[in-house]
Amino acid sequence: MTTFSRVPADLFRFTTTDHAELHTAVLRVFGVANGRLETVLTIDDVQQRLRHVGWTEQVTEDELAASLAALRQWGLLDSAQQRYGLTKLGEAAYAGVEHALSTLTSSGSLQTAVLDAISDRLDELAETTDDRRAFTALMELEAHLGALRANTTRFNADLQRLLRDEQTDLATFQDVKRTTVTYLRDFVADLDARKQHVRAKISDIDVVKLHERARNGADLYQDAHWLDERARAWDGLKAWFHNVDELQDVARRAIVQLLRVLDRISEQRKRPTNTAADFRALAKWFARTESEDEAHELFNAAFGLWPARHAHIAHADGELIPSAEPWHNTPPVAVSPQLRTTGKQDHLGSTGKVRNVDEVRRNRRVQAEKERAELEHAWRQIQTDGPIRISTLTNLDHDTFHRLIDLVGRALGSDPDSTGTRTAGTSDGRMQINLRNARGWATITTQKGTLSGPDYVIDVQSR
């Protein structure tokens, strides 16, 4: 059972008092000095170094002494003979504040280079026979994993906040479409290509033997907890890459969400108003009317409910009703529902025939099946067993060649990775092409003509 470690009550009290800014600046002076291996400072040293950590106000000796006394009371500083130094709690408080400020001012990222670094360190750990190098490579591996996990978590949080932001304008999401969507797609593709290699290396390495060798290389024979810490870190590495498929699913869903938000904002820009806004504007107009007649006129103009147009319709036997008789004393007359929409009392014309659409549906289904078969045939022709040159594709029909050129165009429109490879896919995600720089010139002839261009190296695979 995992125990929950409690944070000391006074650890961050200095950030909640009336003089929190001064306390934080003083603690930062000691933290910076500690990083330079200066473990103790006098009050004059602190006074002189406050401006180096961004404190610009004048501080009296009494104010500084009170701040030092408060930090000492909370257990963050200790003193001896007017010389002060950070305690263990003080170091933790300083690290916590620095980490919090770093988190508030930074944004996450998905770094494919870190994936490469993890893969390289695993390869090195599997091959090296030097215990000292095993130790340094293991520490580098854990650092890379920590950076990958922290940046991935932070990037996902930033992305979700962006998706929840209803105030983002279209220009922002156009930039997101050009950068973030492509960024996520490339990361998912790179992660998919590397995860199997990393999983295999993790399974092949004898971790118990590796940790023993690394401890020997670092001369840590007396540290009883070091092996336990390394075992937990290795379990974290295995768990992260075991659950990496979930990360890919999250990235794919984020791509779809981003595109949907972009479509919604684009639609709102095309239609700058909506029903709710129309009714609010109409309510303001009603509030400004000066009389009931004016309000009725506005109502009729807004909703088209003009007075009835059947006053000319006479009773079936007009001689029974005197012309001077008030309307409220006369019997009602029948009014056709067509009068308002057509202006005519009776509906003329025959009832339209119901169209039989069975044949249309059958033809559309046959056409869809035909197009699907043609598409499957084209993908089978285009798909390769590995990297090939375009010039080797000599037996393509024109439609299949057209689909290949479309894929090549998509790849050329994307950014190359560190190896110069450009990656693109079809809109339905079915096919993916990896394209590398050309060497030479290719000429391809189909039934409708001949095309000449760079002889790119391509690898077309089904996803």
Residue pairs with C-beta under 8 A, 6 or more apart in sequence:
8 75
8 89
10 74
10 75
10 76
10 89
11 74
11 76
11 89
11 92
11 93
11 96
12 93
12 96
12 97
13 74
14 20
14 23
14 24
14 27
14 70
14 71
14 74
14 76
14 93
15 23
15 24
15 97
17 23
17 70
19 63
19 66
19 67
19 70
21 55
22 55
22 59
22 63
22 64
22 67
23 67
23 70
23 71
24 97
25 50
25 53
25 54
25 55
26 46
26 50
26 64
26 67
26 68
26 71
27 71
27 76
27 90
27 93
27 94
27 97
28 53
28 94
28 97
29 41
29 46
29 49
29 50
29 52
29 53
30 41
30 46
30 77
30 84
30 85
30 86
30 90
30 94
31 86
31 91
31 94
31 95
31 98
32 49
32 52
32 53
33 39
33 41
33 45
33 49
34 86
34 91
34 94
39 85
39 86
40 83
40 84
40 85
41 49
41 83
41 84
41 85
42 82
42 83
42 84
43 61
43 64
43 65
43 68
43 82
43 84
46 64
46 68
46 84
47 59
47 61
47 64
50 59
68 77
68 79
68 84
71 77
71 90
72 78
72 79
72 84
74 89
75 87
75 89
75 90
76 86
76 87
76 89
76 90
76 93
77 84
77 85
77 86
77 87
77 90
78 84
78 85
78 87
79 85
86 94
103 154
106 154
107 154
107 155
107 158
108 150
108 151
108 152
108 153
108 154
108 155
108 156
108 157
108 158
109 151
109 154
109 155
110 151
110 152
110 155
110 183
110 184
110 187
110 251
111 147
111 148
111 151
112 186
112 187
112 190
112 191
112 417
113 418
114 144
114 147
114 148
114 151
115 148
115 190
115 191
115 194
115 198
116 194
117 140
117 144
118 141
118 144
118 145
118 148
118 198
119 194
119 197
119 198
119 201
121 137
121 138
121 140
121 141
121 144
122 141
122 198
122 201
122 202
122 205
123 201
124 133
124 137
125 134
125 137
125 138
125 141
125 205
125 210
126 201
126 204
126 205
128 134
128 137
130 217
131 213
131 214
131 216
131 217
132 217
132 218
133 217
134 210
134 213
134 214
134 217
135 213
135 214
135 215
135 217
135 218
136 217
138 210
138 211
138 214
138 230
141 237
142 233
142 237
145 233
145 236
145 237
145 240
148 240
149 236
149 240
152 247
156 250
156 254
159 180
159 254
162 168
162 176
163 254
163 257
163 258
163 261
168 261
168 265
169 265
170 262
170 265
170 266
170 269
173 258
173 261
173 262
173 265
174 262
176 258
176 262
177 258
177 259
177 262
180 258
181 255
181 258
181 259
182 414
182 415
184 251
184 252
184 254
184 255
185 255
185 425
186 414
186 415
186 417
186 423
187 251
188 248
188 251
188 252
189 423
189 432
190 417
191 244
191 247
191 248
192 248
195 241
195 244
195 245
198 241
199 241
199 242
202 237
202 238
202 241
207 231
207 234
211 227
211 230
211 231
211 234
212 227
214 230
215 221
215 223
215 226
215 227
220 226
268 274
282 298
282 302
285 298
286 295
286 298
286 299
289 295
289 298
299 305
300 306
300 307
308 335
309 339
309 340
309 343
310 333
310 335
310 339
313 333
313 335
313 345
314 333
315 321
315 330
315 331
315 333
316 333
321 330
321 331
335 345
336 344
336 345
336 346
336 347
338 344
338 345
338 346
338 347
339 345
374 399
377 400
378 399
378 400
378 403
379 403
379 430
379 431
379 462
381 395
381 396
381 397
381 400
382 396
382 400
382 403
382 404
382 407
382 431
382 460
383 431
383 460
383 461
383 462
384 458
384 459
384 460
384 461
386 459
387 434
387 436
387 457
387 458
387 459
388 457
388 458
388 459
389 440
389 442
389 455
389 456
389 457
389 458
390 404
390 408
390 442
390 444
390 453
390 455
390 456
390 458
391 440
391 442
391 443
391 444
391 455
393 401
393 404
393 444
394 444
396 404
396 444
396 446
397 446
397 447
398 446
398 447
398 448
401 444
401 446
401 451
404 460
405 451
407 424
407 426
407 431
407 433
407 460
408 433
408 435
408 456
408 458
410 424
410 425
410 433
411 422
411 423
411 424
411 433
411 434
411 435
411 458
412 422
412 435
413 424
414 422
414 423
414 424
415 422
416 422
417 423
419 436
420 436
420 437
421 434
421 435
421 436
422 434
422 435
422 436
423 432
423 433
423 434
423 435
424 432
424 433
424 435
425 431
425 432
425 433
425 463
426 432
429 463
430 462
430 463
431 460
431 461
431 462
431 463
432 460
432 461
432 462
432 463
433 458
433 459
433 460
433 461
434 458
434 459
434 461
435 456
435 457
435 458
435 459
436 456
436 457
436 458
437 456
437 457
438 454
438 455
438 456
438 457
439 455
439 457
440 454
440 455
441 452
441 453
441 454
441 455
442 452
442 453
442 454
442 455
442 456
443 450
443 451
443 452
444 450
444 451
444 452
445 451
